[in-house]
């Protein structure tokens, strides 16, 4: 059959946005017998420009029936799921346009009825062969329900509410029936993936997912979903295009949008994650489910490892996001996608871990098995937790791009997996795991030049330091050799290296070191390490450490030494380590030259934590598993609502007495190095032994008086604040008598108080 001028003009149009078929016969012919140069996009373009404006019921029936028999979309070989995914998008656009037409040529009810009738008849004619062709059409129509209800149901409930309720019921019933024919291991992968995409966009996370898939194996669906999202042979590999794009390409924005962002897996990543979460948290408790979860986590870990390697090798993307140009399309789109990926993976992990918590609340014991289900599950989930932590290790560069505080879902997964691992730390598994993460040269090189130039390496080191920080804070028994020979040495190596430029990495290493000192036993060797470390702290102030950070560190170390003084060797001139520490600090204060100003006197920063959240009670999750008053399904919400607990900031006043508000006449922040160091000395006054309390107050008084007049006034005010607010009753009585009677500070006012 030869086409006339109108037909040839129609077929010559390249993009479907401008395709307006002029004759129904031509349209139907092109749908049923497309020419060799006709594409799926062109076919869908015809529908987009005709179906919303169709005038007669018979014509709409013919067009829908002709499309369902289109050999390009539904022929053999089956097109890729990415190509046919456009059917979902276009039918949503078609429905949206139909709903917005001010004077519809065909009534809304008739339009919906005809399309549903056609797809029902088509699916019923050959259910096994035709059902997959119906799913993307139904998915597109259902995606428009929100707009439909806004425009029609809300404003005309009498006319449309019950009609659309009945229509939705029929459409959903057909969707579920057709879905059952296509989720099978014998089905073509492209058909299965297209069906899963339809399920993902239709499913709402508050629904029971088994209402859609019934008796279809959850294991099969989970495997296919994981392959779809994380296997490189599917469209998940499209993110790799980020690493091959030219950042100077003038059409870069459009390339990223078309080749990456608009791909179905990337576009609906969050929907896939919620779908996977729903299946994973309801898996039955058996060996097959455990193996399935492990295989899922292995595939995700491998995916994340490949992503980490590719990012670290890219000259532009291997950069701290805070330092990139926000107008750079490559970097901005890349980090947008990375954040979406992190959120999606965390939701999947959440489904896995929530299953464990729900089971723990409702566990049963098999009388014929020596190991209870609860104990067996804990051992299984220890292995699972290690695999999740391994993925988080590779994803930490994304988390830090969001902010060290993370987000609720991430923190739930991070602290719960860490708690399970540490609770079941048999055979030093945790120590070996973290040793591997930071000691694997293929992953981490601790050379200063690598740390300075490789953002992803710094993020991996930071993640391990966070694990160590939590490990040191736990009450369980710890491997002292591992702490002294590995944690301490690695962190000390970072803070001592003058060529490392990342101050945040230095800060978090300091935070781990301070916990090391506060948790280890007091020995002569440990004491020598402590004083060497104090020397390092003073050396790094104020270039690297702030006055407040110095004060926190000195108080942390001083509190430990003064609370548990040890006897020195026989030839030592001091009675104990406490006196030696106070004399050592006094000497450092007195040798600091007055009047040397700090560049940033208003810096009150604390040490950054290597963990996602500084203030959190990390041991709060499993402790509530057996609480009957909380429904098991609220585990995530309960975890998010836990009251935070400060683990790093040192509480300078902890006497149980209400704190007064002291008003300084001029300032509250030290301006000079001498002021800062002496104030750090002030902060350990509450820990002075009573037997030497007045003696060391006199020493401190001498330090204040030997400062210059401006420093004297400031230090005098700070000293009075400590004496009047920070002491217990016994020390407060001694301090008041010393201040008023011995020094006559108020009467003579040598410090201009």
Secondary structure, 3 states (H helix, E strand, C coil): CCCCHHHHHHHCCCCHHHCCCCCHHHHHHHHHCCCCCCCHHHHHHHHHHHHHHCCCHHHHHHHHHHHHCCHHHHCCCCCCHHHHHHHHHHHHHHHHHHHHCCCCCCCHHHHHHHHHHHHHHHHHHCHHHHHHHHHHHHHHHHHCHHHHHHHHHCCCHHHHHHHHHHHHHHHHHHHHHHHHHHCCCCCCHHHHHHHHHHHHHHCCCCCCCHHHHCCCCHHHHHHHHHHHHHCCCCHHHHHHHHHCCCCCCCCHHHHHHHHHHCCHHHHCHHHHHHHHHHHHCCCCCCHHHHHHHHHHHHHHHHHHHHHHHHHHCCCCCCCCHHHCCCCCHHHHHHHHHHHHHHHHHHHHHHHHHHHHHHHHHCCCCCCCCCCCHHHHHHHHHHHHHHHHHHHHHHHHHHHHHHCCCCCHHHHHHHHHHHHHHHHCCHHHHHHHHHHHHHHCCCCCCCCHHHHHHCHHHHHHHHHHHHHHHHHHHCCCCCCHHHHHHHHHHHHHHHHHCCCCCCHHHHHHHHHHHHHHHHHCCCCHHHHHHHHHHHHHHHHHECCCECHHHHHHHHHHHHHHHHHCCCCCCCCCCCCCHHHHHHHHHHHHHHCCCCCCECCCCCCCCCCCCCCCCCECCCCCCHHHCCCCCCCHHHHHHHHHCCCCCECCCCCCCCCCCCCCCCCCCCCCCCCEHHHHHHHHHHCCHHHCCHHHHHHHHHHHHHHHHCCCHHHHHHHHHHHHHHHHHCCCHHHHHHHHHHHHHHCCHHHHCCCCC
